[in-house]
Amino acid sequence: MTNRILLMVGVFTILIGCASNISYTRSSSNDVPFEKRKPPSGEPSIIVSADGPQLDPKYYDILGKVMSQTENILALEKHCGDAIKLLRYEADKVGADALIHVSCSSGKFNGNASGVAISFKNREEALNVLKEIGARIQ
């Protein structure tokens, strides 16, 4: 009897896992004009946290807004974490050096993230200034 119960629990677990993988959707977009896009640098985009000091706008150019959305039927997933990873991917596609004003809202089964993609005028100088002002970088 216990073997049958264990077998049923195992089958049920596999079915839930398969269903959650099938229903997992991800999407991302941006409004960066083609003429502002740059080739990907190979360096991952950084995220300047809104919780700390911000970089002066004289050190960067705004490329545009990037958005992402994830949905999964599992309530235990880290929806905002996945949405921010996808947001960073979208920023890398347009050649952004960093993301600012990043926000994420998470529901029981989804996560929506958005931010502003920027391009540093001088990457080394901007990174040094971020360190000097004590900005929180992710």
Summary of the structure (lengths in Angstrom):
residues: 138
radius of gyration: 19.6
end to end distance: 51.6
largest distance: 71.5
contacts: 397
relative contact order: 0.22
helix: 38%
strand: 30%
